Amino acid sequence: MSQNRPVYLKLRDQIAAAIIEGVYPEGKMLPSVRALAAEQGANPLTVAKAYQQFQNDGLVEVQRGVGMYVVDGAAERLRERERDQFLREEWPEIRSRMKRLGLDLARLLERG
């Protein structure tokens, strides 16, 4: 599934994870498009497209001539979106597989 996703969406997921984990803290500037493209070995237009999604979603703001900054509350909004996506798309399959394998949550938590 992940192999078929467009590169800009994979990049968007990496940036979102970095915001959630505090690599790019709220109120701080994101790397420039060119810097992130060089770091990721990606086309600058691909990075710009990923950044544009964050801007459209109100998770970053642009200060002309300076750069893009992560807005306050962005990490929690991204975390909530990731939770919803996990519960909607991944959890049903995991739960089904657990049932098929005879695993219960309490037993798994004991092992963790």
PAGUGU-14903 format. One line per field, with one value per residue: x, y, z of N, C-alpha, C in turn; residue in three letters; residue number from 1. Coordinates in nm, 2 decimals. Layout:
N
n.xx <- X  ...
n.yy <- Y  ...
n.zz <- Z  ...
ca.xx <- X  ...
ca.yy <- Y  ...
ca.zz <- Z  ...
c.xx <- X  ...
c.yy <- Y  ...
c.zz <- Z  ...
r <- ALA  ...
k <- NUM  ...
// end
This chain:
112
n.xx <- 0.08  0.18  0.39  0.27  0.18  0.19  0.50  0.51  0.31  0.42  0.64  0.50  0.39  0.63  0.72  0.50  0.52  0.76  0.69  0.50  0.67  0.83  1.06  1.04  0.95  0.65  0.60  0.85  1.08  1.03  1.26  1.40  1.25  1.44  1.65  1.53  1.47  1.72  1.82  1.64  1.68  1.50  1.28  1.26  1.01  0.84  0.87  0.78  0.51  0.42  0.46  0.28  0.04  0.04  0.03  -0.23  -0.39  -0.36  -0.16  0.10  0.25  0.33  0.59  0.66  0.96  1.10  1.04  0.87  0.66  0.58  0.26  0.11  -0.04  -0.04  0.09  -0.08  -0.31  -0.23  -0.16  -0.41  -0.54  -0.39  -0.44  -0.72  -0.71  -0.56  -0.74  -0.95  -0.85  -0.63  -0.66  -0.89  -0.81  -0.58  -0.71  -0.88  -0.68  -0.56  -0.77  -0.80  -0.56  -0.59  -0.52  -0.54  -0.60  -0.51  -0.33  -0.13  -0.05  0.07  0.30  0.44
n.yy <- -0.12  0.13  0.16  0.24  0.50  0.85  1.03  1.29  1.26  1.07  1.21  1.42  1.28  1.21  1.47  1.54  1.36  1.44  1.69  1.62  1.47  1.67  1.74  1.94  2.20  2.37  2.70  2.73  2.75  2.57  2.36  2.51  2.47  2.39  2.30  2.09  1.92  1.86  1.72  1.50  1.39  1.46  1.60  1.95  2.06  1.86  1.87  2.13  2.09  1.92  2.08  2.28  2.15  2.15  2.42  2.48  2.33  2.49  2.44  2.54  2.86  3.12  3.34  3.59  3.61  3.51  3.25  2.93  2.86  2.65  2.63  2.72  2.45  2.27  2.02  1.87  1.87  1.73  1.49  1.40  1.37  1.16  0.96  0.92  0.83  0.60  0.44  0.42  0.31  0.13  -0.01  -0.19  -0.40  -0.49  -0.57  -0.77  -0.96  -1.02  -1.16  -1.37  -1.50  -1.57  -1.40  -1.19  -0.86  -0.81  -1.01  -0.94  -0.69  -0.77  -0.88  -0.67
n.zz <- 0.00  0.09  -0.09  -0.33  -0.29  -0.36  -0.38  -0.26  -0.07  0.10  0.19  0.32  0.53  0.67  0.74  0.90  1.11  1.22  1.31  1.51  1.68  1.77  1.64  1.45  1.61  1.74  1.65  1.55  1.26  0.96  0.76  0.47  0.14  -0.05  0.11  0.25  0.04  -0.06  0.16  0.17  -0.08  -0.27  -0.52  -0.54  -0.61  -0.53  -0.25  -0.21  -0.28  -0.08  0.15  0.08  0.13  0.41  0.46  0.34  0.52  0.74  0.92  0.91  0.88  0.65  0.64  0.44  0.26  0.47  0.58  0.64  0.92  1.19  1.32  1.64  1.82  1.61  1.63  1.80  1.65  1.42  1.55  1.64  1.39  1.29  1.47  1.42  1.16  1.19  1.35  1.18  0.94  0.99  1.24  1.22  1.05  1.20  1.43  1.33  1.24  1.49  1.61  1.43  1.49  1.75  1.95  2.24  2.36  2.63  2.68  2.49  2.59  2.83  2.74  2.63
ca.xx <- 0.00  0.27  0.47  0.19  0.15  0.28  0.62  0.48  0.23  0.51  0.71  0.41  0.38  0.75  0.72  0.40  0.58  0.87  0.62  0.44  0.78  0.90  1.18  1.01  0.86  0.56  0.67  0.99  1.08  1.06  1.37  1.36  1.22  1.57  1.73  1.47  1.48  1.86  1.83  1.56  1.70  1.37  1.27  1.21  0.87  0.77  0.87  0.69  0.37  0.40  0.45  0.16  -0.07  0.04  -0.02  -0.37  -0.45  -0.34  -0.06  0.21  0.22  0.44  0.64  0.73  1.10  1.17  1.02  0.74  0.67  0.48  0.17  0.07  -0.15  -0.02  0.13  -0.20  -0.41  -0.17  -0.17  -0.56  -0.57  -0.32  -0.52  -0.84  -0.67  -0.52  -0.86  -1.04  -0.79  -0.54  -0.70  -0.98  -0.73  -0.51  -0.81  -0.92  -0.57  -0.55  -0.88  -0.76  -0.44  -0.62  -0.45  -0.62  -0.52  -0.45  -0.21  -0.03  0.00  0.16  0.43  0.50
ca.yy <- 0.00  0.25  0.18  0.31  0.64  0.95  1.07  1.41  1.22  1.00  1.32  1.49  1.19  1.23  1.60  1.54  1.28  1.53  1.80  1.55  1.43  1.79  1.77  2.08  2.24  2.48  2.83  2.73  2.75  2.44  2.38  2.56  2.37  2.34  2.23  1.96  1.85  1.81  1.62  1.38  1.34  1.47  1.72  2.07  2.08  1.76  1.92  2.24  2.04  1.87  2.20  2.35  2.09  2.19  2.55  2.47  2.28  2.58  2.39  2.62  2.99  3.17  3.48  3.62  3.64  3.45  3.10  2.87  2.83  2.56  2.71  2.66  2.35  2.19  1.88  1.80  1.85  1.62  1.37  1.36  1.32  1.03  0.87  0.89  0.75  0.46  0.37  0.40  0.23  0.02  -0.09  -0.30  -0.50  -0.55  -0.64  -0.90  -1.05  -1.07  -1.25  -1.49  -1.57  -1.61  -1.31  -1.09  -0.74  -0.82  -1.09  -0.86  -0.59  -0.84  -0.91  -0.54
ca.zz <- 0.00  0.10  -0.21  -0.43  -0.25  -0.42  -0.30  -0.18  0.05  0.19  0.25  0.41  0.65  0.74  0.80  1.01  1.22  1.28  1.39  1.63  1.77  1.82  1.56  1.41  1.72  1.71  1.65  1.48  1.12  0.89  0.67  0.34  0.04  -0.11  0.21  0.28  -0.09  -0.07  0.27  0.14  -0.21  -0.34  -0.61  -0.47  -0.64  -0.45  -0.12  -0.21  -0.28  0.06  0.23  0.04  0.20  0.55  0.46  0.32  0.64  0.85  1.02  0.90  0.82  0.57  0.65  0.32  0.27  0.59  0.57  0.70  1.06  1.25  1.41  1.77  1.81  1.49  1.67  1.85  1.53  1.34  1.63  1.63  1.25  1.27  1.55  1.35  1.04  1.24  1.40  1.07  0.83  1.03  1.35  1.19  1.00  1.31  1.52  1.26  1.24  1.62  1.63  1.35  1.55  1.88  2.04  2.30  2.40  2.76  2.66  2.42  2.68  2.93  2.67  2.59
c.xx <- 0.09  0.35  0.40  0.15  0.25  0.39  0.58  0.39  0.32  0.60  0.63  0.40  0.51  0.76  0.62  0.45  0.68  0.80  0.57  0.55  0.86  1.03  1.17  0.91  0.77  0.63  0.80  0.97  1.11  1.19  1.32  1.33  1.35  1.65  1.67  1.48  1.62  1.87  1.76  1.59  1.58  1.37  1.21  1.06  0.78  0.76  0.78  0.54  0.33  0.38  0.32  0.04  -0.08  -0.01  -0.18  -0.45  -0.43  -0.25  0.07  0.17  0.35  0.47  0.72  0.87  1.18  1.16  0.88  0.76  0.56  0.39  0.15  -0.05  -0.14  0.01  0.00  -0.30  -0.36  -0.19  -0.32  -0.59  -0.51  -0.40  -0.65  -0.81  -0.63  -0.65  -0.95  -0.98  -0.70  -0.59  -0.80  -0.91  -0.64  -0.59  -0.85  -0.80  -0.55  -0.65  -0.85  -0.65  -0.47  -0.55  -0.55  -0.53  -0.45  -0.32  -0.10  0.03  0.09  0.30  0.51  0.58
c.yy <- 0.13  0.27  0.25  0.45  0.74  1.00  1.19  1.37  1.15  1.11  1.40  1.41  1.20  1.36  1.60  1.47  1.37  1.64  1.73  1.52  1.55  1.82  1.91  2.13  2.36  2.61  2.84  2.71  2.61  2.47  2.43  2.44  2.31  2.26  2.09  1.87  1.78  1.70  1.49  1.32  1.35  1.60  1.83  2.09  1.98  1.81  2.04  2.20  1.98  1.98  2.28  2.29  2.13  2.34  2.56  2.42  2.37  2.53  2.46  2.76  3.04  3.31  3.51  3.67  3.58  3.30  3.06  2.83  2.74  2.64  2.64  2.56  2.26  2.04  1.81  1.78  1.74  1.49  1.31  1.31  1.18  0.92  0.82  0.80  0.61  0.38  0.34  0.30  0.11  -0.07  -0.21  -0.42  -0.57  -0.63  -0.78  -1.00  -1.11  -1.18  -1.38  -1.57  -1.60  -1.52  -1.21  -0.97  -0.75  -0.90  -1.02  -0.76  -0.65  -0.86  -0.78  -0.48
c.zz <- 0.00  -0.02  -0.32  -0.40  -0.32  -0.33  -0.21  -0.06  0.15  0.26  0.35  0.54  0.73  0.81  0.92  1.13  1.29  1.36  1.52  1.73  1.82  1.75  1.50  1.51  1.67  1.74  1.59  1.33  1.06  0.80  0.54  0.24  -0.02  -0.01  0.24  0.15  -0.09  0.04  0.23  0.00  -0.30  -0.43  -0.53  -0.49  -0.56  -0.30  -0.11  -0.21  -0.14  0.15  0.20  0.11  0.35  0.56  0.44  0.44  0.76  0.96  1.02  0.84  0.75  0.61  0.53  0.34  0.38  0.58  0.63  0.84  1.10  1.34  1.54  1.75  1.69  1.53  1.72  1.74  1.45  1.42  1.62  1.50  1.24  1.36  1.48  1.23  1.08  1.28  1.28  0.97  0.88  1.14  1.31  1.13  1.11  1.40  1.46  1.26  1.38  1.65  1.56  1.42  1.70  1.99  2.11  2.35  2.53  2.75  2.59  2.51  2.79  2.87  2.64  2.70
r <- MET  SER  GLN  ASN  ARG  PRO  VAL  TYR  LEU  LYS  LEU  ARG  ASP  GLN  ILE  ALA  ALA  ALA  ILE  ILE  GLU  GLY  VAL  TYR  PRO  GLU  GLY  LYS  MET  LEU  PRO  SER  VAL  ARG  ALA  LEU  ALA  ALA  GLU  GLN  GLY  ALA  ASN  PRO  LEU  THR  VAL  ALA  LYS  ALA  TYR  GLN  GLN  PHE  GLN  ASN  ASP  GLY  LEU  VAL  GLU  VAL  GLN  ARG  GLY  VAL  GLY  MET  TYR  VAL  VAL  ASP  GLY  ALA  ALA  GLU  ARG  LEU  ARG  GLU  ARG  GLU  ARG  ASP  GLN  PHE  LEU  ARG  GLU  GLU  TRP  PRO  GLU  ILE  ARG  SER  ARG  MET  LYS  ARG  LEU  GLY  LEU  ASP  LEU  ALA  ARG  LEU  LEU  GLU  ARG  GLY
k <- 1  2  3  4  5  6  7  8  9  10  11  12  13  14  15  16  17  18  19  20  21  22  23  24  25  26  27  28  29  30  31  32  33  34  35  36  37  38  39  40  41  42  43  44  45  46  47  48  49  50  51  52  53  54  55  56  57  58  59  60  61  62  63  64  65  66  67  68  69  70  71  72  73  74  75  76  77  78  79  80  81  82  83  84  85  86  87  88  89  90  91  92  93  94  95  96  97  98  99  100  101  102  103  104  105  106  107  108  109  110  111  112
// end
